[in-house]
């Protein structure tokens, strides 16, 4: 008689539901992200750059959140972001990395050549 394994393989385990409550969740806007790392950790700092989009300002960049990940978690985040942004571009079109440069490039393309 064959024994059945009561535990499913790790890749088939059910996912644990996530709960988000407004009282326990902090939300931050960021238009800047910088990263650094050690052999054991990946640091992502998020903040607001007041000089975004060529606005001239002497205001310092405020870092509002830091996320510390293990390298395997950072790699999973990389994969998740890739999938999410690929789906976004399929639905809404290419996302320019530098909006200012994309706007100036499309203006050049629209200008008739002489």
N, C-alpha and C positions, 0 to 999 in steps of 0.2 A: 504494500500500500504506500502510495506516495504521500509525503508530508507537504502540506501547503504552508508557504511562508506568510504569516499574518502581517508583516511589514512590507508595504510597497517599496520598490527601489527608490532611492533618493530623488531621482529625476521625476518620478511620478507622484511624489507626496503632494497632498492637498496644500494649497496656499493658505496662509493664516490671514484672516480678514483684518484690514486696517481700520482704525477708528480715528476720526479727526473731530475734535470739538473746538469751537471758536475760543473757548476760555483757555485752552492749553496750547493753541497753535499761534505762533508769531509769524507774521507775514512781512516780508521785506521786499522793496523794489530795489533793483540793482541795474545799472548800466555799465558796470565795471566788474571784472573778475580777474583776480591774479592768483597764481598758484606757486607753491613751493613744495619741496618734499625732502624727506629723509628716507633711509632704507626701509623704515617701518611705517611711515605715515605720509599721506598726501594732504596738504593744506590748501583749501580754497577760501580766499577772502573775497567777499562781495561788498560793494559799496556804490556810492553815487558820485560820479564825476561831474562837477558843475561846469566843466569846460567841454562837455560833450557837444558835438555838432558845431564846433568852432566858436562857441560863445566865449568871449574873453572874460575871465573871472579870476580873481586872486584867492577865491575860497579854496581851502584845502579839501582834498578828497577824503570823504568820511567812510571808513570801513564800518558797515553795520552788522555784518555777520561773518563768522568763520565756521567752516565745516571741515572736520578732520576725518579722513577716511583711511582705511587700510588699502594697500595697492590693489588687492582683488576687488574690494568694493568700488574703488575708483574706476577700475576696468569695466565693471558692470554698469556704472553710471555712464561711462563713455559709450557703451553699447546701447543703453536705453536712450540717450540723447540722439545718437545716430538714427535709431529707428523712428523716434518721434519727429525729428526734423525731416527725415526722408518722406514720411507720411504727410507732413505739412507742405513740403514742396510739391508733392504729387497733387495735392488739393488746391494749393494757392499760388504755385509758381516758385521760382528760384528766390532764395533769400540772399540779398547782397550782404557781404560781411561788413563792408564800410558803406553805409548809405550815402555819405557825402560823395565818395568816389563814384559810386554807381550812378548817382544823379548827374555828375559832371560828365561821365562817359556817355550816358544816353543823350545829353545835350550836344555833345560833339557829334554823335551819330546822326542827330536830327539836322545839324548844320550842313547845308549843301556845300560840296567841295567846289573850289574854283580852279 
